[in-house]
Structure formats: C-alpha cells, structure tokens
Amino acid sequence: MSVKIIIKRIVPEDNIKYLTALLKQLRTLANNQPGYISGETLRNFENPDENLVISTWQTIDDWKNWENSKERAEIQKKIDLLLGEKTKYEIYHYG
C-alpha cells in the first residue's frame, strides 16, 4: 500500500534559497531509491515562510529505508540546522 509523507517546514525568507538547494539534493537522491514514486514541494501563498513537501512511496518500509539512510541523514542534518529544530514527518496512507 502506498504512503504519502507530509513534511511542513517554517524557514525565514532569507534562508529559502538554502532550503531549496538542500531539498533539490534530497529529491535527486530520492529519485534513485527503491519505492520512490513522486514528490512535490509547495510554498504557502499567504505565508511564504511555510514550505510543504509531499512525497509518495510504494510502502512504508521503502520510506523508512530512505529516512534512515546515511546519505539522507547528512542533508537532513543541514536542513535541521537551518530551521533551528528537528524536522517532523506525518505519514498517511489511502483508506
């Protein structure tokens, strides 16, 4: 059963270019991961500091393998430093 991972991040306008670059790195690497289906990054129209990433994976195990990978962790660490807090994830499935 496919799952969607929802990631909401608040980042000040002056750091958005850094976040965008890091998210592009993650997306490039994710494209080569088993079970990755798609991803999109959205910016809140009324609150441009709020960014939303929605990624779709074939299974929860595929997501967990990617979430726990060393290459992802290295980039995620940079994102968390930029945000000043640890990124939180919400996992949804169809049903």
Secondary structure by P-SEA (a helix, b strand, c coil): cbbbbbbbbbbcccaaaaaaaaaaaaaaaaaacccccccccccccccccbbbbbbbbccaaaaaaaaacaaaaaaaaaaaaaacbbbbbbbbbcc
